[in-house]
Amino acid sequence: HVQLVEPEGGSVEAGRSLNISCVASGVTRNAYCIGWFRQVPGKEREGIASMYAGGGRPHYDDSVKGRFAISLDNAKQSVYLQMNSLLPEDTAVYYCAADRFACLKESGSRWDQNEYHYWGQGTQVTVS
């Protein structure tokens, strides 16, 4: 049984760091694709970080490459997004997502929200 639960996000000043987490029951110990997405009002949900729990390197959207890092902790069944050098434009609701195959299809599928079957409830991150 897969369940994704995100604790509260946070508010930080621009230039600071924030680590958000997602308890991903049934995902981290199995071969699932894991993604972090974010959404601002009036815009589509966009994929920003992706990794395969079964191994391999993580992938990042250009907007966060070099600043954000996705990781997982199998013992805690959790997925993390470490966000550094935050910018006001990083303000959004952040979602973790999981799917068996999203990151194993063509290269663009890992960024397509429609490819992910399981979702966290979302957490607000505000950068001022």
C-alpha positions in Angstrom: 0.0 0.0 0.0 1.5 3.3 -1.1 0.8 6.5 0.9 2.6 9.8 0.7 2.3 12.3 3.6 4.0 15.7 3.7 4.6 17.5 7.0 4.4 21.2 7.1 6.6 23.3 4.8 7.8 26.7 6.0 8.7 30.3 5.4 12.2 31.5 4.9 14.1 34.5 3.7 15.6 34.6 0.2 19.0 33.1 0.1 18.4 30.7 3.0 17.8 26.9 2.9 14.9 24.7 3.7 14.5 20.9 3.8 11.1 19.4 3.2 10.1 15.8 3.6 7.6 13.3 2.5 6.9 10.1 4.3 6.6 7.6 1.5 5.2 4.4 2.8 5.5 1.5 0.4 7.7 3.4 -2.0 11.3 3.7 -0.8 12.0 0.0 -0.4 10.6 -0.8 -3.8 11.3 0.1 -7.4 9.3 3.3 -7.6 9.9 6.6 -9.4 9.8 9.5 -7.0 9.2 13.1 -8.0 8.9 16.5 -6.4 6.5 18.9 -8.1 5.5 22.5 -7.3 2.5 24.7 -8.2 1.7 28.3 -8.0 -1.8 29.7 -8.5 -2.8 30.0 -12.1 0.0 27.8 -13.3 0.3 24.1 -14.1 2.1 21.8 -11.6 5.7 21.5 -12.7 8.2 18.7 -12.0 11.5 19.9 -10.5 13.3 16.8 -9.2 13.1 13.1 -9.8 14.8 9.9 -8.9 14.3 6.2 -9.1 14.2 4.4 -5.7 15.8 1.4 -7.4 19.0 3.3 -8.2 20.5 5.7 -10.7 21.2 9.4 -10.6 18.6 12.1 -9.8 17.3 14.5 -12.4 16.5 18.2 -12.0 14.7 20.9 -13.9 17.0 23.7 -15.0 15.1 26.1 -12.6 16.5 24.3 -9.5 19.6 22.5 -10.8 22.6 23.2 -8.6 20.3 24.5 -5.8 18.0 21.6 -4.9 18.7 18.0 -4.1 16.4 15.0 -3.8 17.2 12.1 -1.6 15.6 9.2 0.2 16.1 7.4 3.5 14.9 3.8 3.3 15.1 3.3 7.1 12.7 6.3 7.6 10.7 5.5 4.5 11.1 9.2 3.6 11.9 11.3 0.6 13.6 14.7 1.1 14.0 17.9 -1.0 16.9 20.0 0.2 16.5 23.5 -1.1 19.4 26.0 -1.0 19.8 29.6 -2.2 16.1 30.0 -2.2 14.5 32.7 -4.4 11.1 34.4 -4.1 10.1 32.6 -7.3 10.5 29.3 -5.5 7.4 30.2 -3.5 4.8 27.5 -4.3 2.9 24.5 -2.9 5.3 21.5 -3.1 4.1 18.0 -3.8 5.9 14.6 -3.6 4.7 12.0 -6.1 5.4 8.3 -6.8 4.7 5.9 -9.6 6.1 2.5 -10.8 7.0 3.7 -14.3 6.9 7.5 -14.7 10.7 7.8 -14.8 11.3 4.7 -16.9 9.5 5.8 -20.1 10.7 8.5 -22.5 12.8 11.2 -20.8 10.0 13.7 -20.6 7.6 11.5 -18.7 9.4 12.0 -15.4 8.2 15.7 -15.5 4.6 14.9 -16.5 2.2 15.1 -13.5 -0.2 12.8 -15.4 2.3 10.0 -15.2 2.3 9.8 -11.4 -0.3 7.7 -9.7 0.4 8.6 -6.0 0.5 12.1 -4.5 1.2 13.8 -1.2 -1.3 16.4 0.0 1.1 19.3 -0.7 3.0 21.7 1.6 3.4 25.5 1.3 6.9 26.9 0.9 7.1 30.7 1.1 10.3 32.7 0.3 10.3 36.4 1.0 
